[in-house]
């Protein structure tokens, strides 16, 4: 023989190491395939969930927009076919106007349209409380009244903390906390309205 005892032993050791490494490689390839399959499955689930919620929010947005504007039409539109990469365009037509992107609306119209979308999202996925930071600032008195009426409906199931300077909005509050300045000194005051 050409093979010595040592070379046979060395071959067996190397073959054992090769088989072990080869098995690890096959396991890694299998794991990679499983992860890719899992990612594809999750992406499909996310797309389906997004589509479902997008349609629900779109329908509610359209309805709430018509309530707040007393007419008109509004809808959300994806700017890309891939739901996970798409941006969302807001298209709105206040009563007696033509369809426009939200960027072309007046300040008050933009604010009320944004409120309609906020309420649509909130109705779809309600939270126990929310902070509304001067979202009524650009609204005129007529729009504020409609905004407050809709907010009252939502406040049956959620608590709202509102930061506002508008008296009409403050009238909705059960409690008011504020700051006044008297002779250069800031004072905190609180009013608790008895709703009974």
C-alpha positions as CSV (number, residue, x, y, z in Angstrom):
1,X,0.0,0.0,0.0
2,X,0.4,3.5,-0.8
3,X,-1.6,4.6,2.3
4,X,-0.1,4.5,5.7
5,X,-2.0,4.2,8.9
6,X,-1.5,7.9,9.5
7,X,-2.8,9.0,6.1
8,X,-5.9,6.9,6.5
9,X,-6.5,8.3,10.0
10,X,-5.8,11.9,8.6
11,X,-8.3,11.2,5.7
12,X,-11.0,10.0,8.1
13,X,-10.5,13.1,10.4
14,X,-10.6,15.5,7.4
15,X,-13.6,13.7,5.9
16,X,-15.4,13.9,9.3
17,X,-14.6,17.6,9.5
18,X,-15.7,18.1,5.9
19,X,-19.0,16.3,6.5
20,X,-19.6,18.3,9.6
21,X,-18.9,21.6,7.8
22,X,-21.0,20.5,4.8
23,X,-23.9,19.7,7.1
24,X,-23.6,23.1,8.7
25,X,-23.6,24.7,5.3
26,X,-26.7,22.8,4.2
27,X,-28.4,23.9,7.6
28,X,-27.4,27.5,6.9
29,X,-28.8,27.4,3.4
30,X,-32.0,25.8,4.7
31,X,-32.2,28.5,7.4
32,X,-31.6,31.3,4.9
33,X,-34.4,29.8,2.6
34,X,-36.7,29.6,5.7
35,X,-36.0,33.3,6.6
36,X,-36.6,34.5,3.1
37,X,-39.8,32.6,3.0
38,X,-40.8,34.1,6.4
39,X,-39.9,37.6,5.2
40,X,-42.1,37.1,2.1
41,X,-44.9,35.8,4.2
42,X,-44.7,38.7,6.6
43,X,-44.5,41.2,3.8
44,X,-47.6,39.7,2.2
45,X,-49.4,39.9,5.6
46,X,-48.3,43.5,6.1
47,X,-49.5,44.4,2.6
48,X,-52.9,42.8,3.2
49,X,-53.3,44.4,6.6
50,X,-52.2,47.8,5.2
51,X,-54.7,47.5,2.3
52,X,-57.5,46.5,4.6
53,X,-56.8,49.4,7.0
54,X,-56.2,51.9,4.2
55,X,-59.6,51.1,2.7
56,X,-61.3,51.5,6.1
57,X,-59.5,54.8,6.9
58,X,-60.2,56.0,3.3
59,X,-63.9,55.4,3.7
60,X,-64.1,57.0,7.2
61,X,-62.0,60.0,6.0
62,X,-64.4,60.5,3.1
63,X,-67.4,60.4,5.4
64,X,-65.9,62.6,8.2
65,X,-64.7,65.1,5.6
66,X,-68.3,65.4,4.2
67,X,-69.6,65.9,7.8
68,X,-67.0,68.6,8.7
69,X,-67.3,70.4,5.4
70,X,-71.1,69.8,5.1
71,X,-70.5,68.3,1.7
72,X,-67.6,68.0,-0.8
73,X,-65.5,64.9,-1.3
74,X,-62.1,63.6,-0.2
75,X,-60.1,60.5,-0.7
76,X,-56.6,59.0,0.0
77,X,-54.6,57.7,-2.9
78,X,-51.3,55.7,-2.9
79,X,-48.6,57.2,-5.2
80,X,-47.0,53.8,-5.8
81,X,-48.2,50.3,-6.5
82,X,-46.1,48.8,-3.8
83,X,-48.1,49.4,-0.7
84,X,-45.1,49.2,1.7
85,X,-43.1,51.8,-0.2
86,X,-46.0,54.1,-1.3
87,X,-46.7,57.6,-0.1
88,X,-50.2,58.8,0.5
89,X,-51.8,61.6,-1.5
90,X,-54.7,63.5,0.1
91,X,-57.2,64.7,-2.6
92,X,-60.0,66.9,-1.4
93,X,-62.9,68.9,-2.9
94,X,-64.6,71.2,-0.4
95,X,-68.2,72.1,-1.4
96,X,-68.4,74.3,-4.6
97,X,-64.7,73.7,-5.5
98,X,-62.8,71.4,-7.8
99,X,-60.6,68.4,-6.7
100,X,-57.2,69.5,-5.4
101,X,-54.2,68.1,-3.6
102,X,-54.3,69.2,0.1
103,X,-51.3,71.4,-0.6
104,X,-53.4,73.7,-2.8
105,X,-56.2,74.2,-0.2
106,X,-56.5,77.3,2.0
107,X,-55.0,77.2,5.5
108,X,-58.4,76.6,7.1
109,X,-59.4,73.9,4.6
110,X,-56.0,72.2,5.0
111,X,-56.5,72.1,8.8
112,X,-60.1,70.8,8.6
113,X,-59.0,68.1,6.1
114,X,-56.2,67.1,8.4
115,X,-58.6,66.9,11.3
116,X,-60.9,64.7,9.2
117,X,-58.0,62.3,8.5
118,X,-56.9,62.4,12.1
119,X,-60.4,61.5,13.2
120,X,-60.6,58.7,10.6
121,X,-57.4,57.1,11.9
122,X,-58.5,57.6,15.5
123,X,-61.9,55.9,14.8
124,X,-60.1,53.0,13.1
125,X,-57.6,52.5,15.9
126,X,-58.9,54.3,19.0
127,X,-56.6,55.2,21.9
128,X,-57.7,55.7,25.5
129,X,-56.5,59.3,25.3
130,X,-54.9,61.8,22.9
131,X,-53.3,65.2,23.0
132,X,-54.6,67.7,20.5
133,X,-52.1,70.6,20.3
134,X,-53.8,73.6,18.8
135,X,-55.2,71.7,15.8
136,X,-58.1,74.2,15.9
137,X,-55.8,77.3,15.4
138,X,-56.4,77.7,11.7
139,X,-60.2,77.0,11.9
140,X,-62.9,79.7,11.7
141,X,-65.7,79.7,14.2
142,X,-68.1,77.8,12.0
143,X,-65.6,75.0,11.4
144,X,-64.6,74.9,15.1
145,X,-68.2,74.2,16.0
146,X,-68.3,71.3,13.6
147,X,-64.9,70.1,14.8
148,X,-66.2,70.2,18.4
149,X,-69.4,68.4,17.6
150,X,-67.4,65.5,16.1
151,X,-64.9,65.5,18.9
152,X,-67.8,65.1,21.4
153,X,-68.7,61.9,19.6
154,X,-65.2,60.6,19.9
155,X,-64.9,61.7,23.6
156,X,-67.5,59.1,24.6
157,X,-64.8,56.4,24.3
158,X,-61.5,58.4,24.7
159,X,-60.2,61.2,26.7
160,X,-58.8,64.3,24.9
161,X,-56.2,66.7,26.3
162,X,-56.5,69.9,24.2
163,X,-54.1,72.7,24.0
164,X,-56.0,75.7,22.7
165,X,-56.5,79.4,22.8
166,X,-59.9,79.2,21.3
167,X,-62.8,80.0,23.6
168,X,-65.3,77.9,21.5
169,X,-63.1,74.8,22.0
170,X,-62.6,75.5,25.7
171,X,-66.4,75.3,26.2
172,X,-66.2,71.6,25.4
173,X,-63.8,71.0,28.3
174,X,-64.7,69.4,31.6
175,X,-61.6,70.9,33.2
176,X,-59.4,73.8,32.2
177,X,-55.8,74.4,33.3
178,X,-54.3,77.7,32.3
179,X,-51.7,80.3,33.0
180,X,-52.3,84.0,33.4
181,X,-49.8,86.8,33.8
182,X,-50.5,89.4,36.4
183,X,-48.0,92.2,36.9
184,X,-45.3,90.1,35.2
185,X,-46.0,87.1,37.4
186,X,-47.3,83.9,35.9
187,X,-50.1,82.2,37.8
188,X,-51.6,78.7,37.2
189,X,-55.3,78.4,37.5
190,X,-57.7,75.4,37.2
191,X,-61.4,75.3,36.6
192,X,-63.4,72.0,37.1
193,X,-66.8,72.3,35.5
194,X,-69.6,70.4,37.1
195,X,-71.4,68.6,34.2
196,X,-74.1,67.1,36.4
